[in-house]
Amino acid sequence: GIVYAVAKYKLMVITPALAADNIISTMADSLILLDRQGNITSVNKAVLDLSGYGKDKLKGKSIEIFFREKDFKSTLLDRAIKKEAVINYELNFKTKTGDHIPVIFSSSTMMDEAGGMAGIVCIIKDITELKKAEEKLEKLARVDSLTGCYNRGYGLELLDRQIKLSHRSKSPLLLTFLDIDGFKAINDNFGHDEGDKVLKEVNGLFKSTLREIDIICRMGGDE
């Protein structure tokens, strides 16, 4: 009785269906199970939320419904057959509405009892917020926080690029340095807050006058 019960319990624990159901129900990230042909056999709720599809619309569909990168499916299957995991690939996940969401994709091979390939487990992590944070940091590194135009460091980098481009294309490059007359007197007499307003107004004037392809940089102070 005890031996039979233990043996039965062990069989239940390693049953693929039971293991898959447990993984899917507890997984925080999106999880997709594929068969040997790379077609969807099961997904968790996170996939439905991310994609906008209903579960019945996904079963049997190719993984390419989400990932349209060239040779993605063939490469995924080839690595699965070789039992090579895919770790932290950055891809675009296509939703039902056609939107593309940045994700981190990982996969590993599901093995059958004979040690052969039974399918593929795919884990997908939405990194939209991470990308937004990276873009914000990148912008902070390039943009003057007061005026919204490029800062000195990035301005000099852009200037170097434009000079090289001008040399290669043998085309003229117009470079102008400007400052605001009497700016120190504005700060001294009315305070730095008023001086900041003047800088913003002048920058706005430049933006409304110049073309979109033109570059405006604040080199420091009122320059």
N, C-alpha and C positions, 0 to 999 in steps of 0.2 A: 503494500500500500504506500509506504513512505517513498520507496524507490521509484514507484510508478508516478507518484505525485510530483516528485522532483524532476523526473525525466519529462513529464508532460509540461511542467512549468518552463523548463529550459527550451523546449520546442516552441512554446508560445512566445518566449522572449525573442527568439531569433527568427520568428516568422516575419518575412519581408513586409507583408501587408500591415502587420501590427506595428512594426518599427517605423514604417513610413507614416502611418496615421499619427503616431506619437510625435514624430519630428515635425510634421506639418502643423499639428495643432498647437505646438509650443514655440515655433520659430518666430522670432521678432521681425527678421528681415524677410523679404520675398523669397519663396522657395518653389522651384519647379522640378518635377520629376519627368525624365524623358525615357522613352524606350530605346531600343538599339538602333532605330532609324532616326533618332533625334526628334521624335514627335512627342507631344505633351501627353502624359498619362494622369498627372495630378498637379494641383497648385494649392497654395494656402491662401488665406483671406488677404494677406498683404499684397499678393500679386493682383487680385481682383481690384483692390483699392487703387493700386498704382496704375493699372492698365485701363480700367474702366470697362473691361469685359465681364460677362457672366461666366461662371464656371463651365456651363454646358457649351459655350461658344469656343472654349479653348481646348477641350479634350480632343485628342487626335490631330490637332494642328501642329505644324512644324514650328520649332523654336524660332524660325525666321520671321514669324509674325511679330516678334519683338525686336529682333536684331537683324538689320539689313546690311551689315558690313560684308564686303566681298569675301567669299570663301569661309564665312564664319562657321556655318554648319558643318562643312566637310572637315575643317580644321578641328572643331570640337569633337567630332566623332573619331577622327584619326587619333587624337590624343587620348580619348577614352579607351579605345581599343588597346593602346599601348600602356594603359593604366597610368597615364601622366595627368596630374592635376593641373587645372588652370587656376592661378592664384592672382587675385586683385587686378584684373584687366579693367581699364576704364573704357566704357562703351556708352553709346546712346541707346536708351530703351524707348521704343516707339509705342505710344498709347493708341487706344481705339480712335481717338480724335485726331491722330496724326502728330501730336506733340512729341518732342524728343526730350527725355529726361536723362541727365547724366547719372550713371550708376557705376558701381564697382561690381564686377562679375567674377565669380569663382565657381569651379565645378570639380567634381571627382567622380570616379567610376563606381557604380554599384555592381557588386560581384554576385554571381549565383553560387549554388552549393558546389559546383564543379570547378569554381575558380575562373569562370568565363565572365564576359561582360553581360550584365543583365540590364543595364540602363545607365543613366547619368543623373546625378544630383546637382542642381544649379542653385546657387545662392546669390541673390541680387540685393545690393544695398544702395538706396537712393542717396545721392550725395549733392542734391540740389542746394541745401543750406550751406554745405561746405564750400561749394563753388561760389555762392554769393559772398561768403566771408572772404574767400581768396580774392575775388574781384574788388571787394571793398578795400582790402589791405593794399592791393596793387594800385588802386586809385589814390589812396592816401600817400603812397610812395611817389606818385607822379604829379599830383595836383596840389596847388596852393590852397590851403584850407579857407583862407579869407575871401579870395576873389573867384576861385573856381577855375582859374586858368592854370596852365602848367607851371610847376615850380622851377627853380633855378637848375637843379640837378638834371631833371628830365629835359628841360629846355636846352641845355648844353648838349645833351645826347642827341636830341632831334636836330640841332644845328649842325652837328658833325655829320649826321646822315645826309642832310640836305646839301651840304658843301660837297660831299663825295658824289652824290647824285648829280649835282650841277656839273662837276668835272667830267663825269662819265658821259652825260648827255650833251655836254657843251651848250648848256642853256643857262641864261642869266638867273641870278638869285638876288632878290631884294631883301636886305637886312636893315632894320631900323631900330635904333635905341631911343627911347623916350623917357622923360621924367615929367613930373607935375610941378610947374612953377609955383613957388610959395607954399609948398606942401608942409614944410616945417612950421610955418606961421599958422597954418590951419590947426595942426596938432597942439601948438603952444597956446593958441588963443581960444580954441573951442574944444580941445580934448581929443584923445586918440579915437574915441568912438566916432566922432564926426570925420576924422581923418580916414577911418576905415570905410565909412560911407562913400567918401569921395573916390577912394580906390575902386570900390565896387561899381560906382557910376561910370568911371572912366573905362573899366574893363567891359562893362555892358555896352558902352559906346563903340569900343573897338569891335566887339562881336557883331553888333548890328551893322557895322560898316564893311568889315572884311568878309571874304568868302569863307565857306566852310572848310576848304582845304588849307587856308592860311593858319599859321601857328602863332598863338599869343602866349608869352611866358612872363611871369613876374620874377625878375632877377634879384629883387631885394628892395625893401623900402618902397619908394615911389617909382622905381625903375621897371 
